[in-house]
Amino acid sequence: MALSNIIQLSEFDVTQKIIESLSNVCTRAVLFSVKKESKDATQIAEELKLSISTVYKTLSALEDLGLIEVQKFIFSSEGKKIKKYRSRIRKVEITLDNTEPVLHLHPNKKV
């Protein structure tokens, strides 16, 4: 068996991390709750009946993986800066090619 080069290992690691992340029902729920419109963490927590800390942790992980983005900032009446998140993907497909997973991320439409 040939050894993988660094680029192949790096690509596999990202693919593996995304697949592992999407295997979590909470992560999927948060990701797809911001597919059609941007929302802040409080809106997501209320909609999905999740704790705000769980939502922030999930949003951070999704942002690190490049699956969501901060679409805009708004300011609360107290002057606090609030992030509005939006999914960068609209559809995910995971297939197997021999024994390797192949990840297909379909981009979300820009608003």
NORVEN-V870522 format. One record per run of one state. SS is the DSSP state (@ for helix, = for strand, . for the rest). FROM is the first residue (numbers start at 1). LEN is the number of residues. If there is no record, write none. Layout:
[[SS;FROM;LEN] [SS;FROM;LEN]]
This chain:
[[.;1;5] [@;6;17] [.;23;2] [@;25;9] [.;34;5] [=;39;1] [.;40;1] [@;41;8] [.;49;3] [@;52;13] [.;65;3] [=;68;8] [.;76;5] [=;81;7] [.;88;1] [=;89;9] [.;98;2] [=;100;8] [.;108;4]]
